[in-house]
C-alpha cells in the first residue's frame, strides 16, 4: 500500500502511514508547549464558520500546529495550513448566488451531478501544486474508500486532490481516484477527525462540529398528515376555473435531497465518533438556521464561528493551562 494512505488497525480505525524506515511523522512539529490541533468537521456551506473559529483563536494567540479536516473542513484546513486562509476568506465573502451557480458544472450522465472541475480550478488557485507534507502547518484529511467503506487518512500527496476526495459527496460529486484508490467524502466514516489530529502529533485537540445541537435538543413540530386525493381532485386542481382543494407541498430538488440526507447521516456518525474519540474542547457553532447551500452568506457564517470560538476561549485556556502544568 502507498505510504500516503492509511493502514487499518484491528479495531477498524484508520492509522496514517509515515515514511518507510522512520518512526517519526513526515515533518516534525514544534515541541515547545502543548501542540494544539484543530479537527474541522464537514457541513457544506456551514463550513465558513471554520474561518471565524480560526480567526478567533489567532486573535487570542492560540496557534494550532496541526489541522485535520473533513469535507468543507478539509478545504478550510488546507488553506489555513498553506497560509492561504486570507485568499479563501476573500473569495468566500465575495460569493453571491449567481457566483455560486457559476461554480457548478453539471455532469449528466455520470457518477455525480456536478463534475467539480470549476471547484478544482478554484482550489488550485489557492493551493497550487503543493503537497500536503510540504505545507507550513501539519495537515491531513479523511476520505472514504469506495466499495470497502474503509477510512483513509491522507497525510501526503497533492493537496488539491486530497481535499477533493474528502468532499466528494456521493451523488453530487464523482469519486476521486487517488494513489490507485477510489475515494469519496470522509463524512461517511469520520465527520470530525479528532483521532487523525492526535495521530498527526497534537497534544490537545479542539474540534469544530457543525452538526451537533448547541442549544439543547431541537423539537420540530410534526407536519399534519397529507390526505389522499381522489383522481377527480387531482384533475380538478389542474384545470382552469377550479380552486385547488389542498395547497401543494414544495418538494426540494435532487441536490438538496442528497445533501439533506447526507447531513442527517453525518450528524449520527459524528455523535458516535466523538463519543469514541472525544476532543479536549468541542466548539459547536449555532448553525441550525444556516442553510447547507448558503455559500453566499459567508460573512454570516464566519461571524457565527467567531462568536462560538470566543465563547469557548475560557475552556480552551483552562485546558492549555492544565496541560502546561502537567508538562
N, C-alpha and C positions, 0 to 999 in steps of 0.2 A: 504493500500500500504506500501511496505517496506520503512523504513526511509532512506535507502541508495539510493533511486531513486527519481526522480524529480516529483513534482506535476505540474499541468498545469494551468496557470493563465487564466483569461477570454480572454486575448488578444492572447492566444496561445503560449506564451513563457514558457519555462521550468524554474522552480524555484527549487533550491536544497533544500532538506529537512534538518533539523537539528534534533538532538536527541530529543525524546519526552520530554516535560516538560521544555525545555530550550528556551531561546530567543537568545543565543549566538551561534556562529559557534561551530562545533565539537571541534576544537582546536584553542585557541586564537593565534593571530599573534602579533608580536611586535608593540607597539604603538608609538615608538619614531620616529618622522618624518613621511613623507608620505609613505604609504605602496605601493611599486611598484609591479605591477602584469604583467605577461607575458601571452599573448594569442598566442599560437603557432598553425598555421594552417596546414591543410593537403596538400599533394603534392607529395606523393610517394617518389622516390629517392631524389627529390629536398629537402626533409626534413633534409638532412645532413647539409643544410645551417643553421638550427636552432642551431646546435652546435657552429658554428662560431659566431652567434649573441650572444649567452650566454657567450662565451669566451671574446668577446669584451666588453660586459657590465661589467663582473667581473674585467677585467683589468682596467676599468675606475672607479672601486669602486662603481658600481651600482649593488646592490644585491637584486634581486627580492625575495619577501617573499610569493608570490602567483604565481602559474603556472596553467593555463588552457590549455589543449591540445585537438587536434582532429586528429585522424588517425596517421600519422607519427609524428605529433606534440605531440600526447599523448605518443608515445614511448620515444621521446627525453625528454619531460617534466617530465615523471615519473622517468626516470633515473636521471635527474637533481635533482628532489625533494628528491630522495632516496640517493643522494650523490654518484651515480654510473655513472656520466657522463664520467669520465675518462675511465672506462671499456667499455662503449658503443663506445667512440671515437676510442679506440684501436682496437676494433672489426671492426668498420666501415672502418678504414684506411687499415686494413689487407684484406678486401674483394677483391677478383678477380672475373672475370666472372665465372670461374669454381666453386668457393666457393658459389657464389650467386645461381648458378644452384643446388648446393648441398643442399641448404636450402629449395628447392622446393620439396614437396612430393605430386605428382599428386593424384587426387581423382576422379575416374570415376567408376560408376556413383555416383552422389551426388549433394549437393546443392551448390558446389563450385568446381572450377578446382583444387584448392590447399587445402589439408587437414589442413595445418598450424601447424601440431604437432612439426615439427622441429623448426619453429619460436617460438612456445610456449616454447619449451625447452631452446632456446637461451634467451628469456626474463626471464625465471625462473632463469637462471644462474646469471642474474644481479639483479633481484628484489626479488627472492626467494618467500617465503610465506608472504611477508609483506602486510599489509593492508594500504589502502590509508590514513586513519585517523591517522596512526602512523608514516607517513613519516616526516622527519625533516622540509621540506618546504610544505606549504599547497598546495594541488594538487587536481585537478578534471579534468575529461574529458567528452566529449559528445558522445552519440551514438543515433541511430535512432531505434525506436521500429518497428519491422516488422508488417505489417498489418495496424496499425493505423497511422504510419508515425510520431508519437509523438517524440519530442526531449526529451532525457533522460540525465540528468546530474548525473554522477557517482562520488560521493564525499566520499563514504565509501565502504568498502569491499575489496576483494582480488585485489591487484593492477594489477597483470598479466591478470586476466580475464577481468577487466575493460578496459585495454589497448587493448586486443584482440578484444573486442566488438567494440571499437572505430575505429579500422582499418579493420573491416570485410567487405571489398568491395564486394558488390553483384556480383555474377558470378565468382569471383576469390576465395573468402574465404567463407566457410559456416557461417551462422549466429551463434551467441554465445548465449547460454542460461545463463542468469544472474539474480539471485533473482526472478526466475519464469517468466521472460520475455525474448522474443527472440529479440536480438538486432543486428543491422548492423552498418556499417560505419557512423560516425557522420557527415561526409561532406555532406550527403544528406539533412541535415537541418541547420547546423551551422558550416561551414568550418573553421572559425576563431572565436573562442568563447570568444569574448570580454565581453559579458554580464555575462558569468559564472565567469570570473576573477573578475569582480566587485562584484558579489554575494558572492564570497569567501572572500571578505574583502579588495580588492585592492582599494587604493585611486586614483592611476594613473595607466593606462594600456598602455603598449607598445605591439602592435600586430606585428606579422610577417606573412605577407600574401605572399604566394608563387605562387599566381595565377594572381596578378594584373600586368598591363603593367607599368613597372617602368620607361621606357624611352619614354613615349608617345605612341600613337597608332601604332601598328604594321600592316603594309599593306602587305598582301601576294598576289602575282600575281595569278590570277585565271588560273587554268590549261586549256589548249586548249581542246575543246570537242573531245571525242574519237569517231571516225566514226564507224558506224555499219558495221560489216563484214558479207559477204555472207558465206554460207556453204562451197562453194569452197575455199574461202580464209582461212577459219578456218582449213579445211582439208589440204590444201597446206602447211600451216605453221607447220603442224605436220609430214609431210612426208620428208624423207631424199632427199637431192638434190634440194629442193625448199627453196628459201630465204623467210623468213617471211616478209610480207609487212609492218607490224606495230610492233614496239617493245612492248613487254609485260609490263604492269604496275604492279610493285610488290604490292602484297596485304598483309597487315600485318596479323599476326596470331591472334587467338581469344583473347589471353590475352592482346595484345596491343590494339585491338579494344575496349575491355571492359574498359581498363584503360584510353584510349584516350577519349572515350565518357564520361566516368565518370569525367575526368578532365574538359571537356567543361561545364558540368553541375555544377561542383564545382565552376568554375570561375563566372558563372552567379549568383549563390546563394551567393557567397562571396560579390559581389558588392552590392546586395540588403541588406544583413545583416549588412555590415559595414556602409551603409547609415543610417540604423536604430540605430545601436549601434556603433557609431564612437569611436575609441580609442583616447587617448591623443597624442600618437605618433604612426605613422604607418611606419614600415620598410618593404620595398619591394625589396628583393634581386633580382638581374638581372639573373634570371634562365631561360630566354627564350630559350637559346641554350643548356640547361641541360636536358637530356632525363629523362622521367619518370621511365625508367628501369635502369638508370645509377648508380645503387647502388655501383658498383665497382669504382666509381670516387669520393669517399668520400672526399679525400683531396681537390679536386677542389670545391666541394660543400661547405665544411667548410670555405674555403678561400673566396668564394663569400659572404657567410653570414657575415663573419668577416668584410669584406670591407663595406658592407651595413650598419652594425651597427656602425662602426667607423664614417661613413659619417653622421649618424643620431645623433651622440653624442651632437653636439651643440643644436639641438632641444630638446633632452631629458634633458639636463642640464637646459635649459631655462624653461621648464615645471616644473622641480623639484624646481628650484629657486622660481618660481611664487607660487607654492603650499606651500613652506616653509614660504613665506612672508605672505600668507593668513592665515596660521595656528596661 
